[in-house]
Amino acid sequence: MLKNVLVALDGSEIAERVIETLNDLVFSSDTKVILCHVFPTPESKMQLSTDSPHRQSSNLPDFHIEKLLLNYKEKLAFNSELELVTGDPAEEIIRLANIHKADLIIIGSRGLTGMKRIVLGSVSTQVVEEANCSVFVVKPT
């Protein structure tokens, strides 16, 4: 049984798909779902990949992201809470998963392949490789 689920979100189209997928899953009434967003530091902005959880939203004010996450939260058929943090996306997602003792991380992937994936990297791949729990990667349609 899943007790704690961490969901990494951003303002991109894949975030909408992550929420749709999340709503299709069945959780027990005592499952804790944490919706998170990572704001990049100036150093991590230079290293962001195309599939990092804030690429398109990095120029938006913090309050806009919080409003967006609150909107996502309202779309869910179960209770959830928000976590807004700053840092390297993959590192912060893994850190939050450890803090909340997540049984599962749900993250989107933009589906980069070939040289783009090699050059730009992938937050979802790093999370899959380094997380201490299972990771559910939602891919684009």
Secondary structure, DSSP 4 states (H G I P E B T S, - for coil): ---EEEEE--SSHHHHHHHHHHHHS---TT-EEEEEEEEPPHHHHHH--TTSTTTTTTTS-HHHHHHHHHHHHHHSSS--EEEEEES-HHHHHHHHHHHTT-SEEEEE-----HHHHHHH--HHHHHHHH-SSEEEEEPP-
